[in-house]
Structure formats: C-alpha cells, structure tokens
Amino acid sequence: MSEKSAVRFEEAEKKKGVIITSIAVACASIGWLCRGSIPLTSVVALVGTYLMTGDRYQWIYIWKKTHRRDFLGLRVLLVTMFKIWWWVRQGKTVVTRWEEVAKWAPDKKALVMGDRALTFREGDEFSNRIAWYFKRQGFKSGEVIALFMETQPEYIFLWLGLAKLRVITALVNTNLRGSQLIHCLRIAGCKAVVFGDEMAEAIKDIQADIRDMPLFQFNSPERSKVPVLQDTSHLAAELDEMSLEPFPVVPSSPRDTLLYIYTSGTTGFPKAAVITNMRYLLIPLGVHTSARLTTSDVIYDPLPLHHTAGGVLGAGQAIILGSTVVLRKKFSASNYWSDVKKHGCTAAQYIGEICRYLLAVPPGPNDNTHNVQVLFGNGLRPQIWQEFVDRFGVKRVLEFYGATEGNSNLVNLDSKVGAIGFLSRLVSSIYPLTLVKCDEITGEILRDVNGRCITCGPHEPGLLLGKIDPKKAILTFAGYADKTASEKKMVRDVKRDGDCYFNTGDILVMDHFGYFYFKDRTGDTFRWRGENVSTTEVEGVISSLIGLKDAVVYGVSIPNLEGKAGMVAIADPEKKLDLTLLAKGLRTSLPVYARPLFVRILPEPPLTATFKLKKKELIEQGYKPSSHSDPMYFLDQKSGEYVPLTQKLYDDLLLGTIRL
C-alpha cells in the first residue's frame, strides 16, 4: 500500500469510528431523554472509539472516564436546543413568554429585595402601566430608551413594559459618569433616559449635554419624597394615572432587539451588545436546564441588573421560567449567606471575585446552615475552588463560560475543580467551538500554508472561537450597536472558505478529557526574559499569598529592555500587607521571570461592576512615582526583597544603571 493510500485508509477508518460513535451517542441520548437511563446502544459507542486510528487504548480510556459526563452534556444541549427551537418556531418573544409565566401563579413572589417583593401579577400590572405611559408620550417601536438605575424589583418590569411597546432599552452601568455616560447614551441612539432618583446627580452633571433627550425620574417607594430634577418628568407619580389593563401585543420577532447591554470590559469605552429576544430566552434557559432548576427554586442574585449575569441569567429565571429571584442592591460578602438563609434560597449566583470575598469573611453560623444546592456563575479561581466548596458545603458548582455578546458557551456540569466547561473528545463536532493557535502577546491568530487556522491539541493554549450560524439559535452572533465593532469580533476562513467564527479574545487550554481551563485574555499575557507570563495565573498565586486581597497583574515597559516586566497593584485599605512574606512566597511559588518587579499599594479594590479587575488606567500610569500618590516598591535583585521605589531608583532604572 502506498503512503498516500495508507493515509487515506487511516482517515477513512477514523471517519468510520466517528460516525459510529456519533450515531451511538445520538441513540443513547434519545433513549435517555425518553426513559431517563442510558440504553445498551452506548456499547456501540465503545465499538466506535475502538475503530478510531491512533492509540485505541487511549480512546477507550477517555470514553470510560467521560461517557457519563458526555451523555449528560448532550442531554442538556438537546433539551435546550429543542426548547429554544420550539419557542422560535412559535414566534415567541420575552413578552409573550412572560405573559404565559405570569399566569401560572400570579400571587407568587417574582422578585424580592429586602423586605419588599413584587408578585407576578404586580410585576405584570406595573409593566402594563409603563407601556401605556410611554405610548402616551409618543415613543414608537424600534426607538431606544436608556435605563439608568440601581437594582430594585421595578427595574426588570420597567424594561419589560417598554418591550411591550417594542421599545428597546439600553441598560446603562450605574458606575458611569461624565463622558463615558454620554458615550453610552449616544452610541445606542437613545431617545430618552429613565433614571432612578439615586442617579440624579450623575444626570444633572451631563444634563446640558443631552438636552435632546427627555428625562424621566423614577422614585423608588423607599425614596418617594426625593425631589425631581428640573425639566424632568416625575415618572413614579405619573404612572399612578395609567391603566392596569393588559397592553395589546405589538407584533415582534424572536430575532428582534430587546435590550442593549454594555460590555463592562477592563479597557476602553463600553460597547453596546445587542440582546435579542431569542438570546434573552436562551441564556436563562441554558443555565436552568444545566443546574436542573424548577419553578419552586428560589435563586439568590446579588449582581447588578444592568449586566448579563444579574439582569438576564439571574432575573431571567423569574421572567422566563417562573422561579422566585431574590435581589440585593449592592453585593455584600458579609451578608451573602445570611440573605440566602433568610429567603430560603436553593440556588445562588457568583461572578468574578465574589467567591474570594466570601472566603475572606471570618467563618460564621450561616456558612453551612443554608439550603443552597447549586451555585452557578463564572470566575471561581482554581486555587480556592476546593476550599470554597468544603467551607460552605455547596453540593454542586456550575461554573460556566460565556460572554454577553458571544455565542461560545461552555458549562462545567460535573463540578470538575478548575474547569470552565468541556467538549466531548469523541464527538467534538456536535458543538462547533475550536481552540486555535495564536500569538499570546498580540492575540494574532496563526495560520498554516493554506491560510487556515491551526487547531490546538490537548494542553496547547489557544484562542477560543465559536462558529457563527444565523440559522441556529445557540450559534447566532447579534453583535453590537456599532457594526464596525461587530466586524472586528469575526474571524473568517477558519477551517474552510467562507466560514465565520466569533473571536472570544480568551486563551484557554483543553486537557485530554476535553475539560477547558481559562488561561488569560489576549493582550493580558506579556513576555519577560524570553518567557510568556500569564497575568491570570500570577494573580491567583499572589491573591492566595496575601490573604485573598485584590491583586491586578500587568506588564510595564522598561527602556532598553526587551519585553515587559511584571507589576502588581494590590488593594490594601487596612495597610496590613507584609511585603517580606510576599517576596518569600513568590520565591517558592513562581519562577523568576513571573515574579512582579514592581508592587503598587492601592487604597481600594480596582473592580468593575461585575467584579472584574481593571487594568487600563493602572497600565497607563505604570511605575512612574509622579503619576500618582500610591506607595510603590521595587524587587531588589540582590536581596530578593521589595524596597521603596524612590525617584532616584526610578531614574536609575530609566538610565539602565540597575542590572535586571
């Protein structure tokens, strides 16, 4: 047999194995969905894996270790895909789905915050009043109104009422001020602004710049006597005049834009991501199915409602699936478990650095006396995962991966420590995500001689791409209000001519069993002493060494030296950081090239609203003593200790008189 014939034979054998395995998995999954158990057809999957070329024993071993996980994942995927397909086929939108949900148990609590709650009936009536009111104001289908308000039960029903009129709501981050706030209003084409009384000062500061936008101030029941800004409508008072009667349905499509949600990011101005009806239906449904939640579950959602995690994934459990959701205006680590216990929550959310904050709170009586069965979110660091589970007695952690605007979603269904999700190694094509090789410093995708992206193997870090297919709900990419920004996130000709993938911007690593682990954001990795340094990995180590304080790692340039040196900014408001212990811990925990050369002490945590660590401003200020008043330190190369970074030391670094 010639060499070419042998190659063709091996490829044919592999394809045969994959086909048999795929058929077996499909048959087994259908049987499981129908009867709740794995039928004998799963044995065929083993035969399929054996027919694969290469190390057959390895594939058999992988199948043995992962087939239960893979069947569970396939079941979740099929159930989610079928439900969303059926809803889209019916032409269902968030409004029409809500109308169904609100009728199931009208007197049941939908959204709870503190000692106040809105039932499904009350929420529907409030949303009807909003729809009638803004129709009377002359707003039309397709126009955009900004919602600038802190968390409260009425928040969700405000934008839901606008959706009944088919008006799009832009959910503006309440931390924004000045030029960034104006930018967000302009980029989404807002025709008006609804704001909470607590945001009155922020609006007053920019009122002269947005005179073309009518303003509507909503006073929450607790602050009903707060004065209304000049030239502003008193929304809460005027709503009392509106009818409670159902608002007639305005024809809408599942693919119509429902909301704009701004990407918080860590750099640059926010971008307005398009959230269609279909995507709002899909996100809470996917987590609801994965976490095996029911309408009787009570979910704790202490996250801001202007972001996807709190306002879609969390609050969507009430709007789309009929569960009760407990809100909190501001996240509080010390009150997290007491809130959960008080409201009888059976599931709870986390995001970003929340789990680290919870661990940093001294042990209390509520740590293990709650009813939470599953905790879901993203950003639980591998370094604290097991400690967190052991201390708080959470039976299941559902870590997932996804982005507000993206179509690349992964879920860790079996609580594998550190993993953000998985794909089956045996039938990977069933969900078209791929890791491709890239320059970890610049994020530039590497291609082969044919111009195609190079797929990564196990344990090879790569950029995660998700195939875009407008015909499939789970693979659509609606993009941003700014079409130019949307185009920048698309990668074409990945595996064949004309295909198109969403660029997540994240570097992940997959192991032999198909589990994915987060490594870094493209651009966050920097190179020093000929080695790539992952900021995420270094942050995790440092945070563990300093008692779970906030630590932001980034690279800074030193004149006449190649690459970037490491710098860490540490939040130490209580001034208890021991730099000697930090230096000692770094010597035993990190290689020389990964140890930060500079340390900056911050008076408060540098966090975004979604508990992500900010970097842009810190990188710009660098290690120049005159750029800020925070204390800074330099890692002395002789002693291995951190010493104060004086102006003379800074000047010597620039002149190159200090050997590094």
Long-range contacts (C-beta under 8 A, 24 or more apart in sequence): 10-53, 13-51, 13-52, 13-53, 14-52, 14-53, 14-54, 16-51, 17-48, 17-49, 17-50, 17-51, 17-52, 17-53, 18-48, 18-52, 18-426, 18-427, 18-429, 19-48, 20-44, 20-45, 20-47, 20-48, 20-51, 21-45, 21-48, 21-49, 21-52, 21-426, 21-427, 22-48, 22-427, 22-429, 22-430, 23-48, 24-48, 25-70, 25-71, 25-74, 25-424, 25-426, 25-427, 25-430, 28-71, 29-71, 29-74, 29-75, 29-78, 32-71, 32-75, 33-75, 33-78, 33-79, 38-68, 38-71, 42-67, 42-71, 45-426, 48-426, 49-426, 58-512, 59-425, 59-426, 62-425, 62-426, 62-512, 62-513, 62-514, 63-426, 65-513, 66-422, 66-424, 66-425, 66-426, 66-513, 66-514, 69-413, 69-414, 69-422, 70-424, 70-426, 70-427, 70-514, 72-413, 72-414, 73-411, 73-413, 73-422, 73-424, 74-424, 74-430, 76-286, 76-289, 76-290, 76-411, 76-413, 77-430, 77-431, 79-289, 80-282, 80-285, 80-286, 80-289, 80-474, 81-472, 81-473, 81-474, 83-285, 83-289, 84-278, 84-281, 84-282, 84-285, 84-473, 84-474, 85-473, 87-254, 87-278, 87-281, 88-254, 88-278, 88-473, 91-253, 91-254, 92-254, 92-277, 92-281, 93-163, 93-252, 93-253, 93-254, 93-256, 93-258, 93-277, 94-160, 94-163, 94-258, 94-277, 94-280, 94-281, 94-319, 94-320, 95-160, 95-163, 95-164, 95-249, 95-252, 96-249, 97-281, 97-319, 97-320, 98-124, 98-127, 98-160, 98-319, 98-320, 99-124, 101-318, 101-319, 101-320, 101-321, 101-322, 104-295, 104-322, 105-295, 105-322, 108-322, 108-324, 109-324, 110-153, 110-318, 110-319, 110-324, 110-325, 111-153, 111-156, 111-315, 111-318, 111-324, 111-325, 111-326, 111-327, 112-153, 112-324, 112-325, 112-326, 112-327, 112-343, 113-151, 113-152, 113-153, 113-326, 113-327, 113-328, 113-329, 114-328, 116-153, 116-221, 116-222, 117-153, 118-153, 118-154, 118-157, 120-322, 123-153, 123-156, 123-157, 123-160, 124-157, 124-246, 125-244, 126-154, 126-157, 126-161, 126-239, 127-157, 127-158, 127-160, 127-161, 127-164, 127-247, 128-161, 128-164, 128-242, 128-243, 128-244, 128-245, 128-246, 128-247, 129-161, 129-239, 129-242, 129-243, 129-244, 130-157, 130-158, 130-160, 130-161, 130-162, 130-164, 130-239, 130-242, 131-161, 131-162, 131-164, 131-165, 131-247, 132-242, 132-243, 132-247, 133-161, 133-235, 133-238, 133-239, 133-242, 134-161, 134-162, 134-165, 134-167, 135-165, 135-247, 136-242, 137-214, 139-165, 139-167, 139-191, 139-192, 140-167, 141-165, 141-166, 141-167, 141-250, 142-166, 142-167, 142-168, 143-167, 143-168, 143-191, 144-168, 144-169, 144-170, 144-188, 144-189, 144-190, 144-191, 144-260, 145-169, 145-170, 145-190, 145-191, 145-192, 145-193, 145-194, 146-170, 146-172, 146-184, 146-185, 146-188, 146-190, 146-192, 146-193, 146-194, 146-195, 146-213, 147-171, 147-172, 147-194, 147-195, 147-306, 148-172, 148-174, 148-181, 148-193, 148-194, 148-195, 148-196, 148-199, 148-202, 148-203, 149-174, 149-194, 149-195, 149-196, 149-198, 149-199, 149-218, 150-174, 150-196, 150-198, 150-199, 150-304, 150-329, 151-304, 151-305, 151-310, 151-327, 151-328, 151-329, 151-330, 152-196, 152-220, 152-327, 152-329, 153-327, 154-218, 154-220, 155-305, 155-311, 156-305, 156-311, 156-315, 156-318, 156-319, 158-194, 158-218, 159-259, 160-319, 161-247, 163-258, 164-247, 164-249, 164-250, 165-247, 165-250, 166-250, 166-252, 166-256, 168-257, 168-258, 168-259, 168-260, 169-258, 169-259, 169-260, 170-259, 170-260, 170-262, 170-272, 171-259, 171-260, 171-261, 171-262, 171-305, 171-306, 171-307, 171-311, 172-262, 172-306, 173-262, 173-264, 173-270, 173-304, 173-306, 173-307, 173-609, 174-199, 174-304, 174-306, 174-609, 175-608, 175-609, 176-202, 176-270, 177-202, 177-205, 178-205, 178-206, 180-269, 180-270, 181-206, 182-206, 182-209, 182-210, 183-269, 183-270, 184-262, 184-269, 184-270, 184-272, 185-210, 185-213, 187-269, 187-271, 187-272, 187-481, 187-482, 188-260, 188-272, 188-481, 189-481, 192-216, 194-218, 194-235, 196-220, 197-223, 197-226, 197-228, 198-223, 200-226, 200-229, 203-229, 204-229, 207-231, 252-277, 253-277, 254-278, 254-281, 255-476, 257-478, 260-481, 261-306, 261-307, 261-308, 261-311, 261-312, 261-404, 262-306, 263-403, 263-404, 263-405, 264-307, 264-608, 264-609, 264-610, 264-612, 265-608, 265-612, 266-608, 266-612, 266-613, 266-614, 266-615, 266-616, 267-615, 267-616, 268-616, 271-405, 271-480, 271-481, 271-482, 271-485, 272-480, 272-481, 272-482, 273-404, 273-405, 273-478, 273-479, 273-480, 274-405, 274-478, 274-479, 274-480, 274-481, 275-308, 275-312, 275-404, 275-478, 276-476, 276-478, 278-473, 278-476, 279-476, 279-478, 280-312, 280-316, 280-320, 281-320, 282-473, 282-474, 283-308, 283-312, 283-313, 283-316, 283-402, 284-312, 284-313, 284-314, 284-316, 284-317, 284-319, 284-320, 284-321, 285-320, 285-321, 286-409, 286-411, 287-313, 287-317, 287-376, 287-398, 287-400, 287-411, 288-317, 288-320, 288-321, 288-323, 290-376, 290-398, 290-400, 290-411, 290-413, 291-347, 291-374, 291-376, 291-396, 291-398, 292-374, 293-317, 293-321, 293-323, 293-347, 293-374, 294-323, 295-321, 295-322, 295-323, 296-323, 296-346, 297-323, 297-324, 297-346, 297-347, 298-323, 298-324, 298-325, 298-326, 298-343, 298-344, 298-345, 298-346, 298-347, 299-323, 299-324, 299-325, 299-326, 299-345, 299-346, 299-347, 299-348, 299-349, 300-326, 300-328, 300-336, 300-339, 300-340, 300-343, 300-345, 300-347, 300-348, 300-349, 300-372, 301-325, 301-326, 301-327, 301-328, 301-349, 302-327, 302-328, 302-330, 302-331, 302-332, 302-336, 302-339, 302-349, 302-354, 303-331, 303-349, 303-351, 303-610, 304-609, 304-610, 306-609, 307-404, 307-609, 307-610, 308-404, 309-349, 309-351, 309-377, 309-378, 309-610, 310-349, 313-349, 314-349, 331-611, 333-357, 333-358, 333-360, 333-361, 334-361, 336-361, 337-364, 337-366, 337-367, 337-370, 337-392, 338-364, 338-366, 340-366, 340-370, 340-371, 340-372, 341-366, 341-369, 341-370, 341-371, 344-371, 345-370, 345-371, 345-372, 346-371, 346-372, 346-373, 346-374, 347-372, 347-373, 347-374, 347-375, 347-376, 348-372, 348-374, 348-375, 348-376, 349-375, 349-376, 349-377, 350-375, 350-376, 350-377, 350-379, 350-380, 351-377, 351-378, 351-379, 351-610, 351-611, 352-378, 352-379, 352-607, 352-610, 352-611, 352-612, 353-379, 353-550, 353-607, 353-611, 353-612, 353-613, 354-379, 354-611, 355-379, 355-380, 355-381, 355-384, 355-388, 356-381, 356-384, 356-543, 356-548, 357-548, 358-388, 358-392, 359-384, 359-387, 359-388, 359-391, 359-548, 360-547, 360-548, 360-549, 363-391, 367-391, 367-392, 367-393, 368-392, 368-393, 374-398, 376-400, 378-402, 378-420, 379-611, 379-612, 381-540, 381-543, 382-417, 382-418, 382-517, 382-540, 383-540, 383-541, 383-543, 383-544, 384-544, 384-548, 385-417, 385-418, 386-417, 389-415, 401-506, 401-508, 401-516, 401-518, 403-504, 405-477, 405-478, 405-479, 405-480, 405-489, 406-466, 406-477, 406-502, 406-504, 407-466, 407-467, 407-468, 407-474, 407-475, 407-476, 407-477, 407-502, 408-433, 408-464, 408-465, 408-466, 408-502, 408-504, 409-466, 409-474, 410-516, 412-515, 416-515, 418-517, 419-515, 419-516, 419-517, 420-508, 420-516, 420-517, 420-518, 421-515, 421-516, 422-513, 422-514, 422-515, 422-516, 423-510, 423-514, 423-516, 424-514, 425-512, 425-513, 425-514, 428-514, 432-466, 432-467, 432-469, 432-475, 433-464, 433-465, 433-466, 433-467, 434-464, 434-465, 434-467, 434-494, 434-495, 434-501, 435-460, 435-461, 435-462, 435-463, 435-464, 435-465, 435-508, 435-509, 435-510, 436-462, 436-463, 436-465, 436-494, 437-462, 437-463, 438-462, 438-463, 438-507, 438-522, 440-507, 440-520, 440-522, 440-525, 440-532, 441-523, 441-525, 441-526, 441-527, 441-532, 442-522, 442-523, 443-505, 443-522, 443-523, 445-491, 445-503, 451-493, 452-493, 452-494, 452-495, 452-496, 453-491, 453-494, 453-495, 456-510, 458-510, 458-511, 458-512, 459-509, 459-510, 459-511, 459-512, 460-509, 461-507, 461-508, 461-509, 461-519, 462-507, 462-508, 462-509, 463-503, 463-504, 463-505, 463-506, 463-507, 463-522, 464-504, 464-506, 464-507, 464-508, 464-516, 465-491, 465-494, 465-501, 465-502, 465-503, 465-504, 466-501, 466-502, 466-504, 467-494, 467-499, 467-500, 467-501, 467-502, 468-500, 468-501, 468-502, 477-502, 524-554, 524-615, 526-554, 526-555, 526-563, 526-564, 526-566, 527-555, 527-562, 527-563, 527-564, 528-555, 528-563, 528-564, 528-565, 528-566, 528-593, 528-594, 529-563, 529-592, 529-593, 530-563, 530-593, 531-591, 531-593, 531-594, 533-566, 533-593, 533-594, 537-594, 538-566, 538-568, 538-590, 538-594, 538-596, 539-568, 539-613, 541-586, 541-589, 541-590, 542-568, 542-570, 542-582, 542-586, 542-596, 545-581, 545-582, 545-585, 545-586, 545-589, 546-570, 546-577, 546-582, 549-577, 550-602, 550-605, 550-606, 550-607, 550-613, 551-613, 552-606, 552-613, 552-614, 552-615, 552-618, 553-596, 554-615, 554-618, 554-619, 555-619, 556-598, 556-619, 556-622, 556-623, 557-622, 558-653, 558-654, 558-660, 559-653, 559-654, 559-656, 560-656, 561-660, 565-596, 565-597, 565-598, 565-660, 566-594, 566-595, 566-596, 566-597, 566-598, 567-596, 567-597, 567-598, 567-599, 567-600, 567-618, 567-622, 567-623, 568-596, 568-598, 568-599, 568-600, 569-599, 569-600, 569-601, 569-602, 569-606, 569-618, 569-630, 570-599, 570-600, 570-601, 570-602, 571-602, 571-603, 571-604, 571-605, 571-606, 572-601, 572-602, 572-603, 573-603, 573-604, 577-601, 579-633, 579-641, 579-642, 580-641, 580-642, 582-642, 583-635, 583-640, 583-641, 583-642, 587-640, 595-635, 596-635, 597-634, 597-635, 597-660, 598-623, 598-632, 598-633, 598-634, 598-635, 598-645, 599-632, 599-633, 599-634, 599-635, 599-642, 600-630, 600-631, 600-632, 600-633, 601-630, 601-631, 601-632, 601-633, 602-630, 603-630, 623-650, 624-650, 625-650
